Amino acid sequence: ALGYPVHTQVGAAGYRIDMAVLHPDRPGEYLLGIECDGAAYHSAATARDRDRLREQVLVGLGWRIHRIWGISWWRDRAAQQARLKAAIEAALEATDRDADRRSGGGSVDDRPEQSPDTRAEIHFDEMDPQAVPGWAEPYRPATRPAEERHADPRSPEARPALRRFFEAALRVEAPVHETVLLARFRQEWGIGSVRGQTRANAEYVLSRVRVDGQEVRRDPAGFYRIDGRQLTTVRVPAGTGTTRSALAIPPEEVDLAVVGTVRDAIVIEEEQLAVAVARLFGWQRTGPDIHNAIAGSVSRMLQQGPLTRNARRELRLVG
């Protein structure tokens, strides 16, 4: 659509480039290779084969490479088109500059052979886009209520203030795990820990609190929920204190993130899905707790019907 001729699946054996843009003025000369995370990418046995070895081979062959992730294209096509246009124009300028140098400095035969390392420029992007997807929103922690003189949180006199605090926090953050809720409590009261009589007082109030006339219940996993309220969006980190641990994110929120990521990707390997969901929630590692949360969600979604999985362990939406 930008007016450049293009060939697809250029190369041989396992090193085919998805799309190769030809130079508009020099037929037969490739200007830029475009790598995608399509079938050729996913068919590689390991991440090392997909990235490092392909990079070494393509550098050795002198390619300039631009990479487009399917999930980025789906979420923000306009930005990816702009990046692609800029990459093609930069490659065209660099190619023409090299041609000018060659034409002004002796014959081609007299020039020393150019090292492949100086002829190739490889760019690799992160798999997940920086923008928050449309089905997610920044996590909004409850704002602090108007300043008031707090009684000793261990005393019965503190219970009215505790009730007002917990009602305000639950109204904004429910469903919320007790660890997150008690961390807000510690910060508001300026205390180092919640245990002993302080914890007993907080739990006493939480067992009796209501939000907008609705009961508040604590489930066996430690999440406080408001009767009749369902979570409909994924809440992602948006500043200090908004990154939650895997155990502090409700299972239904992980389910929404898994389904949303698969929907954006069209088709995605389970390994890549785990990385994308982990990054979405601000996790820089994938330890057992994170792996179990995501794997459990995938299992639920396969059983309940939103997802299907093929023999290559690729996931897609049903229908």
C-alpha positions in Angstrom: 0.0 0.0 0.0 3.0 2.3 0.4 3.9 1.7 -3.2 6.9 -0.6 -2.8 7.1 -4.0 -4.6 7.3 -6.9 -2.2 8.1 -10.6 -2.3 7.0 -13.1 0.3 8.8 -16.1 1.8 12.2 -15.1 0.4 15.1 -17.5 1.1 15.6 -21.2 1.5 15.3 -24.0 4.1 14.6 -22.7 7.6 15.6 -19.1 6.9 12.8 -17.7 4.9 12.0 -14.0 5.4 8.3 -13.3 5.6 8.3 -10.3 3.4 11.1 -8.6 1.4 10.7 -5.1 0.1 12.4 -4.4 -3.2 14.3 -1.2 -4.1 11.9 0.9 -6.2 14.6 2.0 -8.6 16.8 -1.1 -8.8 14.8 -4.2 -9.7 16.1 -7.4 -8.1 17.7 -5.6 -5.1 16.1 -6.1 -1.8 15.8 -3.0 0.4 14.4 -4.4 3.7 13.3 -7.7 5.2 10.2 -7.8 7.3 10.0 -10.5 10.0 6.7 -11.4 11.6 5.6 -13.9 14.3 3.7 -16.0 11.9 4.0 -19.7 11.0 7.7 -19.6 10.1 8.6 -17.9 13.4 6.5 -20.3 15.5 7.8 -23.4 13.7 11.2 -22.9 15.2 11.9 -25.4 18.0 13.1 -23.0 20.6 13.4 -19.2 21.3 17.1 -19.5 20.6 16.4 -20.8 17.1 13.8 -18.2 16.5 15.9 -15.2 17.5 19.6 -15.6 18.0 20.4 -18.1 15.2 18.1 -16.4 12.7 19.8 -13.0 13.7 23.3 -14.4 13.1 22.4 -15.9 9.7 20.5 -12.8 8.5 23.4 -10.5 9.6 25.8 -12.7 7.7 23.7 -12.4 4.6 23.7 -8.6 4.9 20.0 -8.0 5.5 18.4 -5.0 7.1 15.5 -6.3 9.2 12.3 -4.8 10.6 10.1 -6.8 12.9 6.4 -6.5 13.4 4.6 -8.5 16.1 1.1 -9.6 15.2 -0.3 -8.5 18.6 1.2 -5.0 18.1 -0.3 -4.8 14.6 -3.7 -5.8 15.9 -3.7 -3.4 18.8 -2.2 -0.3 17.1 -2.0 -0.8 13.4 -1.6 3.0 12.6 1.6 3.2 14.8 3.0 0.0 13.3 2.4 1.3 9.8 4.2 4.5 10.6 7.1 2.5 12.0 7.3 0.4 8.9 7.2 3.4 6.6 10.0 5.0 8.6 12.1 1.8 8.4 11.6 1.5 4.7 12.6 5.1 4.1 15.6 4.8 6.4 16.7 1.7 4.5 16.2 3.4 1.2 18.3 6.4 2.3 21.1 4.1 3.6 21.1 2.0 0.4 21.3 5.1 -1.8 24.1 6.6 0.4 26.1 3.4 0.0 25.5 3.5 -3.7 26.8 7.1 -4.0 30.0 6.2 -2.1 30.6 3.3 -4.4 30.1 5.3 -7.5 32.5 8.1 -6.3 35.4 6.0 -5.2 37.1 3.8 -7.8 35.9 0.6 -9.4 33.9 -2.0 -7.6 36.7 -4.5 -8.1 39.2 -2.1 -6.4 37.2 -1.8 -3.2 37.9 -4.0 -0.2 35.2 -6.5 0.6 32.7 -5.2 3.1 32.3 -7.1 6.3 28.8 -8.5 6.7 28.7 -7.0 10.3 28.9 -3.5 8.9 26.3 -4.1 6.2 23.5 -5.4 8.3 21.3 -3.7 10.8 19.0 -5.9 12.9 16.2 -4.5 15.1 14.3 -6.7 17.6 11.3 -5.4 19.4 9.8 -6.6 22.7 7.0 -9.1 22.0 4.4 -7.1 24.0 3.4 -3.6 23.0 3.8 -0.7 25.4 0.2 0.5 25.0 -2.5 -0.7 27.4 -4.9 -2.8 25.3 -8.4 -1.6 24.9 -9.8 -4.4 27.1 -7.6 -3.3 30.1 -7.4 -0.2 32.2 -4.8 1.2 34.7 -5.2 -0.1 38.2 -6.8 2.6 40.4 -5.9 2.3 44.1 -8.4 3.8 46.5 -7.6 7.5 47.2 -7.0 8.4 50.8 -10.1 9.7 52.6 -10.2 13.1 54.2 -7.6 13.4 57.0 -9.0 12.5 60.3 -7.5 11.7 63.7 -7.1 8.0 63.9 -7.6 6.2 67.1 -5.3 3.3 68.1 -6.2 0.6 65.5 -6.2 -2.0 68.3 -9.0 -0.3 70.1 -12.8 -0.6 69.7 -12.8 3.2 69.3 -11.1 2.9 66.0 -13.8 0.8 64.4 -15.9 3.6 62.9 -12.8 5.0 61.1 -11.8 1.5 60.1 -15.3 0.9 58.6 -15.2 4.2 56.6 -11.7 3.3 55.3 -12.5 -0.2 54.3 -15.8 0.8 52.6 -14.0 3.4 50.5 -11.2 1.0 49.6 -13.5 -1.9 48.7 -15.8 0.4 46.6 -12.9 1.2 44.3 -10.7 -1.9 44.4 -13.0 -5.0 45.0 -12.5 -7.7 44.2 -9.3 -7.2 46.1 -7.0 -9.6 47.9 -6.6 -9.2 51.7 -2.8 -8.6 51.3 -3.5 -5.6 49.1 -6.3 -4.3 51.3 -4.2 -4.6 54.5 -1.2 -2.9 52.8 -3.5 0.1 52.1 -4.5 -0.1 55.8 -0.9 -0.1 57.0 -0.1 2.9 54.8 -3.1 4.9 55.9 -2.6 4.3 59.6 1.2 4.5 59.4 1.8 1.1 61.0 4.5 -1.4 60.3 2.4 -4.6 60.4 -1.1 -5.9 60.9 -1.2 -8.6 63.5 -2.5 -9.4 66.9 -5.2 -7.2 68.2 -4.9 -4.8 65.2 -5.6 -7.6 62.7 -8.4 -8.9 64.9 -10.0 -5.5 64.9 -9.6 -5.1 61.1 -11.1 -8.5 60.5 -14.0 -7.8 62.9 -14.9 -4.6 60.9 -14.5 -6.3 57.5 -16.8 -9.1 58.6 -19.6 -6.5 59.1 -18.9 -3.9 56.4 -21.3 -3.2 53.6 -20.7 -1.2 50.4 -23.6 0.6 48.8 -25.9 -1.7 50.7 -24.3 -4.9 49.4 -22.7 -7.6 51.5 -18.9 -8.0 51.4 -17.6 -11.5 51.5 -14.1 -13.0 51.8 -13.6 -16.1 49.7 -11.4 -19.1 50.6 -8.5 -17.6 48.5 -8.5 -14.4 50.5 -10.3 -12.1 48.0 -12.9 -9.6 49.4 -15.8 -9.4 47.0 -19.0 -7.3 46.9 -22.2 -9.2 46.2 -23.6 -8.6 42.8 -20.4 -7.0 41.4 -18.6 -8.7 38.6 -15.1 -7.9 37.2 -15.3 -6.9 33.5 -11.9 -5.5 32.8 -8.2 -6.3 33.4 -6.4 -3.9 35.7 -2.8 -3.3 34.9 0.0 -1.5 36.8 -0.1 2.3 36.6 2.5 3.6 39.0 3.9 2.9 42.4 2.0 0.4 44.5 -0.2 -0.9 41.7 1.7 -4.0 40.7 0.1 -7.0 42.3 1.5 -10.4 42.9 0.1 -13.4 41.0 -1.6 -14.6 44.2 -3.3 -11.2 44.6 -5.0 -11.1 41.2 -8.5 -12.7 41.1 -8.6 -15.8 38.9 -11.4 -14.2 36.7 -9.1 -11.2 36.0 -6.3 -13.6 34.8 -9.0 -15.3 32.6 -9.9 -11.9 31.0 -6.2 -11.2 30.4 -5.6 -14.6 28.8 -8.7 -14.4 26.5 -7.9 -10.8 25.6 -4.3 -11.6 24.7 -5.3 -14.6 22.5 -8.0 -12.5 20.8 -5.4 -9.8 19.9 -2.8 -12.3 18.8 -5.3 -14.4 16.7 -3.1 -17.5 17.4 -0.4 -17.8 20.0 1.8 -20.4 21.6 1.2 -21.1 25.3 4.8 -20.1 26.1 4.4 -16.7 24.4 1.0 -16.2 26.0 2.5 -16.7 29.4 5.2 -14.1 28.7 2.6 -11.6 27.3 0.3 -12.0 30.2 3.1 -11.7 32.7 4.3 -8.5 31.1 0.8 -7.1 31.1 0.6 -7.5 34.9 4.1 -6.0 35.3 5.9 -9.2 36.2 9.4 -9.4 35.0 9.8 -13.1 35.7 7.7 -16.2 35.4 8.1 -18.1 38.6 6.0 -21.1 39.8 3.2 -18.8 41.2 2.9 -16.9 37.9 3.2 -20.0 35.8 0.5 -21.8 37.9 -1.9 -18.8 37.7 -1.6 -18.5 33.9 -1.7 -22.3 33.3 -4.7 -22.6 35.5 -6.5 -19.9 33.6 -5.7 -21.6 30.2 -7.0 -24.8 31.6 -10.3 -23.2 32.7 -10.7 -21.4 29.4 -10.2 -24.6 27.5 -12.7 -26.4 29.6 -15.3 -23.6 29.6 -15.1 -23.0 25.9 -13.6 -19.6 25.0 -10.3 -21.2 23.9 -9.2 -24.1 21.8 -5.7 -25.6 21.4 -4.2 -27.5 18.4 -1.6 -30.2 18.3 1.2 -27.6 18.3 -0.1 -26.2 21.5 -1.2 -23.0 19.8 -4.2 -21.3 21.3 -7.0 -19.4 19.5 -10.5 -18.3 20.3 -13.3 -20.8 19.5 -15.0 -19.9 16.3 
